[in-house]
Amino acid sequence: MKGPLFAKPDLKWFVIGALLISAVHQLTIQGHSQGPKFSSQIIESDYRASEDEMQQLLAYAVEHPSAEAYRRVAVCYQNRGEIRRALHYLQEAEKVDDDMLD
């Protein structure tokens, strides 16, 4: 047990092993880093969502209540010309903002 193998470990293998572990970790983490479908912002300001898309947005906003989700719903209703509903969901966004601050 007092041979040169245990007396001076070869540090280059530790470095190679650490790099390999780091590379595998990066590859596995990048595959799981996508957010939910409705977390991205609506890019086109004049985009008119269909009724099915509106239902999906509303379901997402109810399941994950956040001011941003309600604002997205409000923007979609505004683009569709339904101003009253847009104002309603803007008020909901303000309520959620106020609840988070308390």
C-alpha angles and dihedrals in degrees: 000000000000094000122128091260093071096034097061115020116208104248095194090073090053090053093047090048092049091050091049092050090048092051093049090047092052092049094050096044095051091058092060100042099094117116128223119294095253097043094090119088123252103257102192112066093204096046112135112207119214121240091258092052090048091054090050092049091049092048090051091049091051094047094044106027110201134143090241093056092050091047090054090053090049092051091051091051090047091052089051090053096248097130097167092056090045090054090047092055092044087057089050089052090052091050091052090048091051092047091052092051093053 
